[in-house]
C-alpha cells in the first residue's frame, strides 16, 4: 500500500462509535449493529452509554431484550449528528482529492502526528544496517543533513521502514548537548549545526535554546544555566547540537 493511500485511509477512517450509529440506523438491532461495526455486544452497549452521556440530548433510544438481542434506533438528534458527519466525510474526501501530490499527503500526515517530543524533523530513510537485535537507520533530513537512529529490529518491521520511506525523527529537548564550534565534535554522535535564534531563560531550571538549522528547521534544546555560562553562547552564535543514535524516536504515517 502506498503512503498516500494509507494516509487517505487514516484521514477518512470512520470512528467506530459513529460507525455504530450508522449501523443502528440501518439494522435496528444492537446485536446486528455491533457485529457490522466490529464491536462486541457489550462494547456496543457501552458505546451507546458513552454517546448518550457525551451528547446534550440522547442519540440512541433502545429497548432491552427481545428478538435480535435488544432493539435500538436513532433519535432525531442522533440522525442529525450522523447526517452532519456524513457531510463532513464528503468534504474531507473532496479535500483529499484536491491534493496535488503525494508530498501534500505526507505533510498532512506529519501535521497530524502528536507527540511530547519538542523536536520533530521530517526526513527519508537512506538505509538500514542490522546491528544484532537492533537496526541502525540512516536518515536524510530536509536540506541534506544526515542522522543515524538506533531502534529495535521489531520496530523497523512494525514501522515498515525501507529506503525512501518518509519518517519523522523525534528528539527530546533534554537529549541535545550543545557545543561551540571551537570544541571538538564527538564523531560517534549525531551532529546538527545551526545558529542560536533565541535563549529563553527560566527562573528555575534549564533554559530553552532555539536553534535555526540551515534547512529552515528549528531545534529546541534544554540547557542548564551552568552549561550556558560555560559555553558563553548568545543569540546569533553558531552552535553544534549532539545526541546519540539511541536518543532518536522514529514515527511514520499510518
C-alpha positions, 0 to 999 in steps of 0.5 A: 500500500502506498503512503498516500493511500494509507494516509487517505485511509487514516484521514477518512477512517470512520470512528467506530462509535459513529460507525455504530450509529450508522449501523443502528440506523440501518439494522435496528438491532444492537446485536446486528449493529455491533457485529457490522461495526466490529464491536462486541455486544457489550462494547456496543452497549457501552458505546451507546452509554458513552454517546448518550452521556457525551451528547446534550440530548440522547442519540440512541433510544433502545429497548432491552431484550427481545428478538435480535438481542435488544432493539435500538434506533436513532433519535432525531438528534442522533440522525442529525449528528450522523447526517452532519458527519456524513457531510463532513466525510464528503468534504474531507474526501473532496479535500483529499482529492484536491491534493496535488501530490503525494508530498501534500499527503505526507505533510498532512500526515506529519501535521497530524502526528502528536507527540511530547517530543519538542523536536520533530524533523521530517526526513527519508530513510537512506538505509538500514544496517542490522546491528544484532537485535537492533537496526541502525537507520540512516536518515536524510533530513530536509536540506541534506543533513544526515542522522543515524537512529538506533531502534529495535529490529521489531520496530523497523518491521512494525514501522515498515521502514525501507529506503525512501520511506518518509519518517519523522525523527523525534528528539527530546529537548533534554537529549541535545548537548550543545557545543561551540564550534571551537570544541571538538565534535564527538564523531560517534554522535549525531551532529546538527549545526545551526545558529542560536535564534533565541535563549529563553531563560527560566527562573528555575531550571534549564533554559530553552535554546532555539536553534535555526538549522540551515534547512529552515528547521528549528531545534529546541534544546534544554540547557542548564544555566551552568552549561550556558555560562560555560559555553558563553553562547548568545543569540546569533552564535553558531552552535553544534547540537549532539545526541546519540543514535539511541536518543532518536524516536522514529514515527511514520504515517499510518 
